[in-house]
Amino acid sequence: MIHRIKDENGVTVVAFEGDVDLESSPEARRILLDCLGRTSSLLVDLSAVTYIDSSGIASLVESFQNARKAGRHFALVAVSGSVLSVLRLSRLDKVFTIYDTLEDGLARAG
């Protein structure tokens, strides 16, 4: 898994690429929780994620819950088809705020 973090007008964007699985999910969790500690709005770009398993989903859910408790904005953007399938299967597409594009997420996060 590769990740990039950037600031877009006060909104932190974390982009993951590759597999978010048992091996890489602890790092994804650390990155997300660290970013939540430094921003009021976090977008997670999943457009380049080719595979996610339950441990990767758990990292997203934990981050979402932490954001909600802290009153921070947390959303997924540009979710790849394979990840969206997993989210739909687990019905988490009804829990997470999901924007079709990064631009849409940025427009609504600010």
C-alpha positions, 0 to 999 in steps of 0.5 A: 500500500502506498499513501499520499497526504495533502492539504487542500484549503484546510481539508486533509486528503489521504489517498491510498493506492494498492491493497489495504489488507491485513498487512497494511491496515495497521499503517492505514489506521495509524495514518488516518487517526494521526490525520484526524488529530490534526484536521477538522475535515478528512477525505479518504481517496480510495480511487486507486485501492485495488483490494480491501479486506475486513481489516482495511474496512475496520480501519475506515470504520474506526476512523469514522467513529473517532471523527464523529465523536470529535465532531470532525468531518470524515468522508470517502471519495472516488471509491474504486469499484472493488472497494465500493462492492465490499462497502455495499455488501457490508451495507457500509455505503449507507454509513459512510458519506461517499462522494463520487469525486475528490472535487465534490468532496472538497466542495462539500467539506469546506 
